[in-house]
Amino acid sequence: MKVTPNCLVEESALDDELKWMLPWYFSISDFYLTTHEGLHALKDFSSSSEGEMWSLPVPTRASLMGRGQMGEYWLSISGPRTAV
């Protein structure tokens, strides 16, 4: 069985970083999820009151490493700035 965010939501198995990222992603691009059939658990979680998790502090840099594009995005804006 392929593990997907929808399956993880249904099984209450989302880790803290994914719980934090999904609502943010939904808040800026809800059209991506809403245009697809199914994914009801994922859509419900991403748009629910639990969706306020994105307003909490950013997860640690270590926990965002290896998280794909969203992890790379958050690492790029949450890290210390250096002059080039």
N, C-alpha and C positions, 0 to 999 in steps of 0.2 A: 504494500500500500504506500502510495506517495504521501508524504507528510506535507501538508499545506497550511498556511495561516488559518484558513477556515477550519480545518481539522483541529488545529491547536486551540482555537477559540472554543469549539464544541467540547473539547476534552478539558477545558480550563487549564491548559498546559502552556500558555504563553509565558515567556520569560519577561522580566521587568523591562528590558530594553525594547522588545517588540511591543509590549503594552504601551510604552511611551511613544514609540515611533508611529504606530498605525494611526492614532487619532490626528497627529500632525499631518501625515500624508493625506488623510481623508479631508482635513480642513482646507488643504490647498489644491486638491485634485480629486474631489469626490466623484467627478464624472467618470474617472477610470473604473471605479468599482460599480457605480450605479448603472453603467451601460452593459454590464455583464449579467447574464442569467445566473441564478443560484447565489452562492456565497453569502447566504442569509446571516449566518453567525458572524462572519467577518464584517459585513455591512452594519449589523446591529451594534457590535462592539465598537467599531470605529466611529459611529455617530452617536453613541449613548453618552450618558453622564460620565461614564468611566473615561470617555474621550477627553476629559479635562486633564488627564495625566500629562499631556504634552506641556502643560503650563508649569509643571514641577521642574525642579532643577535638572539639567542635562545629566544623563548617566555618566559614569566615569569614562575617561579615555580608554582605559583597558577593556571595559565591558563593551565598548563600541567597535573595537578592532575586530576585523573579520566579519562584519555585519553586512557586507555588500555596499551598494550605492548609498543607501540612507546612512549607514555607518560612516562612510567616507565623507558624506556631506556634513554630518554633525561634527566629525573630527576636524573638518576644515574650518568651520566657523566657531568652534568652541575652544580651539587651541590658542596658545599665546601667539601674538603677532610678532613677527621679526621683520626688520628692514631688509630690503633686497639690495 
